[in-house]
């Protein structure tokens, strides 16, 4: 297929593809949490998952990496859809998302380390069980801190995204408002996790807002798509 054909893809098709991939990201993220407590799970929950069922935890890692991939692809679809509204802001949210995905993927490397530490490899046999447990907890805590760091980018990408959804004219303005509110919530989560880690309840409302915003956007794009085709400069045509 010639490269130019990608730009000729109907906006309704782009919207539905982006919505489907975004929904896949949400579902696979939930699976990673259910199977291995990766994402929102506490350190003790993650450690118990590693100890009690290492194979399931490996599967959860696969889900977590897949979710990151789906999130980046969904962001690319939104970039293609919203680029005609404002190309610079669309590129900005795509770059912020890509950096966040990169940090999220890197943050899971310590989880692999924690998993390997419990395999009892020969060079670890000199460590006691308590020492291996402490090392595992250290690796998990490093993961959780790095995962929280990624929220800086996952929070800020929602502001240009929400603004472009609001200004697009072919997506509901309320979705844009909710996405920007979600951005505020994620930034609160980022600050709480790094500055006040002993008070996780501060971030709980942001999780509810985030679920509504992201699932709402994914379902709207998948089911309703867009009302009209966007034209250059953010205007819409029949």
C-alpha positions as CSV (number, residue, x, y, z in Angstrom):
1,X,0.0,0.0,0.0
2,X,1.5,3.4,-0.9
3,X,2.4,5.6,2.1
4,X,-0.1,8.2,1.1
5,X,-3.0,5.9,1.6
6,X,-2.5,5.9,5.3
7,X,-3.3,9.7,5.4
8,X,-6.5,8.9,3.3
9,X,-7.9,6.6,5.9
10,X,-11.4,7.8,6.8
11,X,-11.5,9.5,10.2
12,X,-14.3,7.2,11.4
13,X,-12.0,4.2,10.7
14,X,-9.1,5.8,12.5
15,X,-11.4,6.6,15.5
16,X,-12.7,3.1,15.7
17,X,-9.2,1.6,15.5
18,X,-7.9,4.0,18.1
19,X,-10.9,3.2,20.4
20,X,-10.5,-0.6,20.0
21,X,-6.8,-0.4,20.8
22,X,-7.4,1.9,23.7
23,X,-10.0,-0.5,25.1
24,X,-7.5,-3.3,24.7
25,X,-5.0,-1.3,26.7
26,X,-7.5,-0.9,29.5
27,X,-8.5,-4.6,29.5
28,X,-5.0,-6.0,29.4
29,X,-3.9,-3.5,32.1
30,X,-6.7,-4.9,34.3
31,X,-5.5,-8.5,33.6
32,X,-1.9,-7.6,34.6
33,X,-3.3,-6.3,37.9
34,X,-5.6,-9.3,38.5
35,X,-3.0,-11.9,37.6
36,X,0.1,-10.4,39.2
37,X,-0.9,-7.2,41.0
38,X,1.2,-5.3,38.5
39,X,0.2,-1.6,38.3
40,X,-1.9,-0.7,41.4
41,X,-0.8,-3.6,43.7
42,X,1.1,-3.0,46.8
43,X,4.6,-4.3,47.4
44,X,3.4,-7.2,49.6
45,X,0.9,-8.2,47.0
46,X,3.4,-8.2,44.2
47,X,5.9,-10.2,46.3
48,X,3.2,-12.8,47.2
49,X,2.4,-13.1,43.5
50,X,6.1,-13.8,42.7
51,X,6.4,-16.4,45.5
52,X,3.1,-18.2,45.2
53,X,2.9,-18.6,41.4
54,X,5.9,-17.4,39.4
55,X,4.4,-18.6,36.1
56,X,1.3,-16.5,36.6
57,X,3.5,-13.5,37.5
58,X,5.5,-14.0,34.2
59,X,2.1,-14.0,32.4
60,X,1.2,-10.8,34.2
61,X,4.5,-9.2,33.0
62,X,3.5,-10.1,29.4
63,X,0.2,-8.5,29.9
64,X,1.8,-5.4,31.4
65,X,4.2,-5.0,28.4
66,X,1.3,-5.6,26.0
67,X,-0.7,-2.9,27.7
68,X,2.2,-0.4,27.2
69,X,2.3,-1.3,23.5
70,X,-1.4,-0.9,23.1
71,X,-1.3,2.5,24.9
72,X,1.3,3.8,22.5
73,X,-0.6,2.6,19.4
74,X,-3.8,4.2,20.8
75,X,-1.9,7.4,21.2
76,X,-0.7,7.2,17.6
77,X,-4.3,6.7,16.4
78,X,-5.4,9.7,18.4
79,X,-2.5,11.7,16.9
80,X,-3.7,10.9,13.4
81,X,-7.3,11.7,14.3
82,X,-6.6,15.0,16.1
83,X,-3.6,16.3,14.1
84,X,-5.8,18.4,11.7
85,X,-7.1,20.3,14.8
86,X,-3.6,21.4,15.9
87,X,-0.6,19.5,14.6
88,X,1.8,20.9,17.2
89,X,-0.3,19.9,20.2
90,X,-1.1,16.5,18.7
91,X,2.6,15.8,18.4
92,X,3.2,17.0,21.9
93,X,0.7,14.6,23.5
94,X,2.1,11.7,21.3
95,X,5.7,12.5,22.5
96,X,4.6,12.7,26.2
97,X,2.8,9.4,25.9
98,X,5.8,7.8,24.2
99,X,8.2,8.9,27.0
100,X,5.7,7.7,29.6
101,X,5.5,4.3,27.9
102,X,9.3,4.1,27.8
103,X,9.6,4.8,31.5
104,X,6.8,2.3,32.3
105,X,8.5,-0.5,30.4
106,X,11.8,0.3,32.0
107,X,10.2,0.3,35.4
108,X,9.2,-3.3,35.1
109,X,12.9,-4.5,34.7
110,X,13.3,-4.6,38.5
111,X,10.2,-6.9,38.7
112,X,12.1,-9.3,36.4
113,X,15.1,-9.0,38.8
114,X,12.8,-9.8,41.8
115,X,11.5,-12.8,39.9
116,X,14.9,-14.1,39.1
117,X,16.1,-13.7,42.6
118,X,13.5,-16.1,43.8
119,X,14.6,-18.8,41.3
120,X,17.5,-19.7,43.4
121,X,20.2,-19.3,40.8
122,X,23.6,-20.6,41.7
123,X,25.2,-17.2,42.3
124,X,22.5,-16.4,44.8
125,X,22.8,-19.5,47.0
126,X,25.1,-17.6,49.4
127,X,22.2,-15.4,50.3
128,X,19.8,-16.4,53.1
129,X,16.0,-16.5,52.5
130,X,15.5,-13.3,54.4
131,X,18.2,-11.5,52.4
132,X,16.6,-12.7,49.1
133,X,13.2,-11.4,50.4
134,X,14.7,-8.0,51.2
135,X,16.3,-7.8,47.8
136,X,13.0,-8.7,46.2
137,X,11.2,-6.0,48.1
138,X,13.9,-3.5,47.2
139,X,13.4,-4.4,43.5
140,X,9.6,-4.1,43.8
141,X,9.9,-0.7,45.6
142,X,12.2,0.6,42.8
143,X,9.6,-0.6,40.3
144,X,6.8,1.2,42.1
145,X,8.8,4.5,42.3
146,X,9.7,4.3,38.6
147,X,6.1,3.5,37.7
148,X,4.9,6.5,39.7
149,X,7.5,8.6,37.8
150,X,5.9,7.6,34.5
151,X,2.7,9.3,35.7
152,X,4.3,12.7,35.2
153,X,4.1,12.1,31.5
154,X,0.8,10.1,31.5
155,X,-0.7,13.0,33.4
156,X,0.6,15.8,31.2
157,X,-0.3,14.1,27.9
158,X,-4.0,14.4,28.9
159,X,-4.0,18.2,28.9
160,X,-3.2,18.7,25.2
161,X,-5.3,15.6,24.4
162,X,-8.3,16.8,26.3
163,X,-7.9,20.3,24.8
164,X,-7.9,18.9,21.2
165,X,-10.9,16.7,21.9
166,X,-12.7,19.7,23.3
167,X,-11.8,21.9,20.3
168,X,-12.2,19.2,17.6
169,X,-15.9,19.7,16.9
170,X,-16.3,16.0,16.0
171,X,-16.0,14.6,19.6
172,X,-18.1,15.5,22.6
173,X,-16.7,18.4,24.5
174,X,-17.5,16.8,27.8
175,X,-14.9,14.1,27.0
176,X,-12.2,16.8,26.6
177,X,-13.1,18.3,30.0
178,X,-13.1,14.9,31.7
179,X,-9.7,14.1,30.2
180,X,-8.2,17.3,31.5
181,X,-9.7,16.7,34.9
182,X,-8.1,13.2,34.7
183,X,-4.8,14.9,34.0
184,X,-5.1,16.8,37.2
185,X,-5.9,13.6,39.0
186,X,-2.9,11.7,37.6
187,X,-0.6,14.6,38.6
188,X,-1.9,14.4,42.1
189,X,-1.1,10.7,42.0
190,X,2.4,11.4,40.8
191,X,3.0,13.9,43.6
192,X,1.4,11.8,46.3
193,X,3.5,8.7,45.3
194,X,6.8,10.5,45.5
195,X,6.2,13.0,48.3
196,X,3.6,11.3,50.5
197,X,3.9,7.6,49.8
198,X,2.4,6.8,53.2
199,X,-0.9,8.3,52.2
200,X,-2.2,6.5,49.1
201,X,-5.8,7.4,49.8
202,X,-5.1,10.9,48.5
203,X,-4.9,9.4,45.0
204,X,-8.0,7.1,45.2
205,X,-10.4,9.7,43.6
206,X,-8.0,10.1,40.6
207,X,-8.3,6.4,39.8
208,X,-12.1,6.6,39.5
209,X,-11.9,9.7,37.3
210,X,-9.2,8.0,35.2
211,X,-11.3,5.0,34.6
212,X,-14.3,7.1,33.5
213,X,-12.2,9.3,31.2
214,X,-10.2,6.6,29.5
215,X,-13.0,4.0,29.2
216,X,-15.4,6.7,28.1
217,X,-13.1,7.9,25.4
218,X,-12.3,4.4,24.2
219,X,-16.0,3.3,24.0
220,X,-17.0,6.5,22.3
221,X,-14.4,6.2,19.6
222,X,-15.1,2.5,19.1
223,X,-18.9,2.7,19.0
224,X,-19.8,6.3,18.0
225,X,-16.5,7.1,16.1
226,X,-16.7,10.8,14.9
227,X,-19.6,12.8,13.7
228,X,-17.9,14.4,10.7
229,X,-14.6,14.3,9.0
230,X,-12.1,16.9,10.3
231,X,-10.6,19.3,7.9
232,X,-7.4,21.4,8.0
233,X,-7.3,24.0,10.7
234,X,-9.6,22.2,13.1
235,X,-12.7,22.9,11.0
236,X,-15.1,20.2,10.1
237,X,-16.8,19.4,6.8
238,X,-19.9,17.5,5.8
